[in-house]
Amino acid sequence: MRQKKRYLALGALAGMLMTGLATGAAIAAPSVSDARAPLQIGDQPGLVPTAQDSLLPPEFRLQPVYFRTTEKPGTIIINTDERFLYLVQGDNRALRYGVGVGRDGFQWSGLLKISRKQEWPDWRPPAEMIQRQPYLPRFMAGGEGNPLGARALYLGDTIYRIHGTNQPQTIGHALSSGCFRMVNGDVVDLFERVPVGTKVVVLQRTKL
């Protein structure tokens, strides 16, 4: 119940933000110019973000957009270069979410399906991640300070997931180990909209 109230509060805060934008009120938020600036930050297990921390730059906030695709409604399309996840709605429309993507050397492309969904997932960092960040725990139970956040959608039989995060400032940046991060309010929204078996298309720009 406390967690539900927390997300209701986040939704109310986002509504206030949108109202402020419509009326011209000044509300502090990260600038677009900073939204994709390089970040040098590791995972921070145990960190619990505040509602203010979870306010994204305008371009990365959940919003309906015009989106042309031949994919069927209900398909998820992730553009790693844009840092956006699209949930196809049909009639050239989609819901667009801001995401964090894999750092250089950890980005990938392909077609998978959501194989399972988990609320407040436990976290077991892979050996490669522990090698890069030796301070990480070998296991962490699900919760608000867990780096996997409030929800996880597992992609096929890979190690990759679409999941929440306790580091909302990383949305729009490339620094994960190949997973796709969303703020907790957004991943809860997506979790409730898509079933197991949903098609996920991951796009990556070809580098010449």
N, C-alpha and C positions, 0 to 999 in steps of 0.2 A: 504494500500500500504506500509506504514511504517513497519507494522508487517510482511508482506511478504518479504520485503527487509531484515528484521532482520533474518528470517529463511534462506534466501538465503546466508546471511553472515555466519550463523552457519554451513550451508552445505559446504561453501567454506573453512571455518576453519577446518572442519573435513577432507576435502580432503587434505588440507595442512598437517594435522597431519598424514594421511595415507601415503602421499608421503614421509614425514620425516622419518617414520618408515621404509619404503622400502629402503631409501638411507642411513639409519644409523644415521640420524641427531638426536641430543638430543633435545627432547621436554618435557617440564615439564608436568606431569600428575600424578594423585594420584597413588600410588603403589598398586599392587594387594594385598599385605599383609594388607593394610589398607581398602580394598574395602568392607569387611564384618565386620570390627571392630565395637563393640557396639557404638551406638550414643545416647546421652542424649540431645535431642533437641525437642522443641515443634513446633507447626505451627507458621509461621512468616508472617501473612497477610500484604501485602503491600511491601514485599521484591521483588525487581526486579533483577533477576540473570543476570550476564554478559555472553557474549559468552564464555569467559574463564571458568567461573563457570560451564558451561554446558558440558565441556569436561569430559567424563567419563573414568574410568580406562579401559584399552584395552578389558578386558573380558566382559564388559557390553555395549560395543558399538555395534550398529546394524551391523549384519554380516550374510551371508549365512552359514549354517552349515549342516553337515550330521545328519539326524534325522529319526530314524525308528519309525513308528507308523501305526496303522490300521485306523486312522482317515482320513477323506477325505480332499483333498486340500481346503484351505480356512478356516479350523478349527483353532481356537486359543486354545493353550494348555499352561497353566501357571503352572510352577513348583515352589511352594512357598519356598521349601527348597533350590533349586538352585538359586533362584531370577532371573529366566529367563521366558520370554514370547516367545512362538514359534508360528509363523504363518506358518501352514503346506503348502508346495508348491507341494508335490507329488514327486515321484521318490526318496524317502528317503532323501528329502531335506526340509529345513525350513528356514525362516528368524528368527533370534534370537535377541531379545531386552532385555536389562537389565531393571529390575523393582524393586521398593521398595514394600514390602509386609507388612501384618499385624504383629503387635507385638505379643508376647506371650499372649495367651488368646483371640486374635482377628483373628487368622488364621482359615481358613475354607477350605473345599473341596466340590466339587459338579459339576453339569452340568447345565449350564444356556445358555440363548441366549441373544444377544445384543437386547435390547428392544427399544432403541432410541439413537440418537447421537446428540451432542450439541457442537457448536463452542463457545469458550469463555464463558463457563457456569458461572452462578451466583453461589454463595456459601452460604449455610445455614447450619452452623454446628449443628449437632443433640444435643439434651439436654445432652446426656452422655458425649460428647466431651467438651461442655461448662463447665460441672461440673468438668472435669479434668483440663481444661485450662480456668478459668473464664475471662481472659483478651480478649478472642476471640470476634469478632463482631457477632451480631446475623444475619447479612446479609452483603454480600459483592458482588457488581456487578462484572461481568466478566472483566478481564483485565490482564495485564502482572504481576501484583502483587497478583493476586488471587491464593490461594493454589490449586485450581483445574486446573490451567494452561490453555493451549490453546484449549484443546479439552477434551470431556468426552464421554465415551461409557458406557451406563447404562446397568446393568446386571439384566435381568428379572424384577421382581417387588420388588427386594431387595433394600437396601440402598447402595449397593456396586457398584463401578464404576472402569473402567480403565480410568485414567485421567492423564493430565499433572501435572506439579508441578513448584512452584517457589523456590523449594529447591533441586536443582539437586544433591547436596551432599548426599541426602538420598537414592539415587538409589543403590541397592545392600544391603540395610539394612532392618530390620524388626521393624518398629515403627509407622505404620499407624493404623487406626481403622478398617482395613479389606479391604480397597480399594487397588488398584494396581497403583503405581505411575510410570510415565515415564518422561524423559526429554521432553520438549515441541516439539523439532524437531522430536523425535521418535513418539510421540503420534499423531502428524499431519500426519506423514507417514502412521501409522497404520490406522488412521481415513479414509484416502483416499483409502485404500486398501480393507476395509471390509464393507459390507452392514449391515443394520438392519436385524436381524434374524440369524446372524452368530453364530454358535455353539461355546461355550466357556467351556473348560474342566479345572477345577482347581484341581490340585493334591497337596496333603499334605502327607509328610512321616508319617507313623504310629509310634507313640511313645510307646515303650514297658514299 
